[in-house]
Amino acid sequence: MESRAALFKALSEPARLRIVALLLHAGECCVCDLVEVLELPQSMVSRHLAYLRNAGVVAARREGAWMFYRLSDSSDALQGALRDLLATHLPSDLIHAADREAFARRTGVCG
């Protein structure tokens, strides 16, 4: 039950929901791309990513100095259902649409 509460709590914060929406769209993102698109400080984005990672929502991999994040490959039925629900409903949200447009225009500062 606590893991379910942690999952919903992780998705209840607007910035974390924006991160999830971008990862649904892009598949995988470097932290620097998320910082650029979300226009939030790197420390704040990293803190939100750590929260999502602890809740099992995202997974990370390191490539040199860069950290890349993607949605977790969870076999959990609830997480799968939530991912489907978010993929269906987030694209119509104006904030998430603007984030996707900003992602397409990003400069790719991480190399």
C-alpha positions in Angstrom: 0.0 0.0 0.0 2.8 2.4 0.8 4.4 1.9 -2.6 1.1 2.8 -4.2 0.9 6.0 -2.1 4.5 6.9 -3.1 3.7 6.4 -6.8 0.6 8.7 -6.6 2.5 11.2 -4.5 5.4 11.3 -7.0 2.9 12.1 -9.8 1.1 14.7 -7.8 3.7 17.5 -8.2 3.3 19.5 -11.4 7.1 19.6 -12.3 7.4 15.9 -11.8 4.3 15.4 -14.0 6.0 17.6 -16.7 9.1 15.4 -16.5 7.0 12.2 -16.9 5.2 13.8 -19.9 8.5 14.6 -21.5 9.9 11.1 -21.0 6.7 9.7 -22.4 7.3 11.8 -25.5 11.1 11.5 -25.9 11.7 8.1 -24.4 15.0 9.1 -22.8 16.4 12.5 -21.8 19.6 13.9 -20.4 19.2 16.0 -17.3 20.5 19.1 -19.1 17.7 18.7 -21.8 15.1 18.6 -19.0 16.6 21.7 -17.3 16.5 23.6 -20.6 13.0 22.6 -21.5 11.5 23.0 -18.0 13.4 26.2 -17.3 14.0 25.1 -13.8 17.4 25.0 -11.9 19.4 21.9 -12.4 19.3 21.1 -8.6 15.5 21.2 -8.6 15.2 19.0 -11.7 17.7 16.5 -10.2 15.7 16.5 -6.9 12.5 15.8 -8.8 14.2 13.0 -10.8 15.5 11.4 -7.6 12.0 11.5 -6.1 10.6 9.8 -9.3 13.4 7.3 -9.2 12.8 6.4 -5.5 9.1 5.9 -6.4 10.1 3.5 -9.2 8.7 5.8 -11.9 12.0 6.5 -13.7 15.3 4.7 -14.3 18.7 6.2 -14.9 21.9 5.4 -16.7 25.2 7.2 -16.7 27.1 8.0 -19.9 30.4 9.7 -19.0 29.5 12.8 -17.1 25.8 12.7 -18.2 22.8 11.2 -16.6 20.0 10.0 -18.8 16.5 9.2 -17.5 13.6 7.1 -19.0 10.4 5.7 -17.6 10.9 2.5 -15.7 10.3 -0.8 -17.4 7.9 -1.9 -14.6 5.9 -5.0 -14.7 3.6 -3.4 -12.1 0.0 -3.4 -13.5 -0.9 -0.1 -11.8 2.2 1.7 -13.2 1.4 0.3 -16.7 -2.2 1.5 -16.4 -1.1 5.0 -15.2 1.5 5.2 -18.0 -1.3 4.5 -20.6 -3.6 7.0 -18.9 -1.0 9.7 -18.9 0.0 9.0 -22.5 -3.6 9.4 -23.5 -4.4 12.5 -21.6 -1.2 14.6 -21.2 -0.7 15.4 -24.9 -3.8 17.5 -25.0 -2.6 19.7 -22.1 -1.3 23.1 -23.2 1.7 23.1 -20.8 2.8 19.7 -21.9 2.3 20.6 -25.5 4.6 23.7 -25.0 7.2 21.4 -23.3 7.2 19.1 -26.3 7.7 22.1 -28.6 10.5 23.4 -26.4 12.1 19.9 -26.4 12.1 19.9 -30.2 13.9 23.3 -30.2 16.4 22.5 -27.5 20.0 23.2 -28.1 21.4 20.0 -26.8 23.8 21.7 -24.4 25.1 18.3 -23.1 26.8 17.4 -26.3 
